[in-house]
């Protein structure tokens, strides 16, 4: 399955458009990640635990979207959009949403 943020795939012709597909993943921030992120904010540097969690959530959402596309008979998804939202009463959760157009190339 080819996944692309562009509306086309270079050198390939889209033969059929099968519809919009999407995937979502929600991750919660745990107290230890929050503690270490707070320390990093004070002393500087990157919050590696958050970055890994975010990458994992993005990958889960992309996989879910690709599975939906495969069920429609697609072999690619184009025009992918990735959105991030903070959720929860105390903003303790992060939602990653991806969507795109399932196509046959």
N, C-alpha and C positions, 0 to 999 in steps of 0.2 A: 504494500500500500504506500503510494507516494503522498506525502503531506506537504503542502506549500501555502505560504501566505500570499503568494502572487495569484492573479486571476487565471493564469495559464501556466502550462509547463513547457519550457523552451524545447523546441524540436518535436513536440507532440501535439496532435490535434484532438480536441475534446469531441468525442462522438456523441455522447449523451449526457444530459444533466439529470441527476436522479433525485435532487432535493437537498434541503438543508439538514445537516447532522450536527449534533452537539455532544459535549461531554462536560461533566462537572466533577469537581473534587473539593471537599471541605476538610481543612485540617485545623486542629486546635493547637494553640500554643501551650506548652506545659511550663510549669513554674521554674524548672531549672534552665530552660532555654531563655525565659524572660529574665532571670537573674543574671545569666552570663551576658545577655544582650545589653542589659542595663550597665553592667561593668564596662563592656566594650564602648558603649556610648560615652562614658566618662573618660576612658583612657584612649579611645580611638581604635580603629581597626574594623574589620568586617565581622558580621555575625554569621559565622559559618553554619551553625546549627539551623538557623532560620533559612539560610540559602539552600541547604540540602532539603529541608522540608518543603520549601517552595518549589524546587526542581522536581521533587517526588510528586507533589500534587499536580504540577503541570503535566508530567508524564502520564499520570493516571487519567487525567482528563483527556489527553490526546489519544490514549489507548481506547478509552470508552467511545470517543468520536469515531475512530477508525473501525471499531467493531460494528457500530451502527451503519457506517458506510458499506462495509463488507456484506452485511445482511441485505442491503439494497442491490448488491451486485456491482458495486463500484470498485475500481482499482486505484483511485486517487481521490484526494480531497483538496480543493483549491480555495483560495480566498479566505484562509483561516484567520480568525480574529481571536486574540487571547485577552481576556479581561480578568482583573483581580479586584475583589471586594472584601472589605473587612466586615465581619458579622458579629452578632452577639451583643448582649447588654453592656459588657465591658470591653468590647472589641477584641475578644479573645480567640476569635476564629477567623480563618482566611478562606475565601472561596475562589477557586480558579475555574473559569468558564471558557471553553473554546467552542467555536462554531465555524462551519465552512460548508462548501457545496460539494456533495458527493458526485463524482463524474466517472465516466468510462473514457479512457484515452486509448 
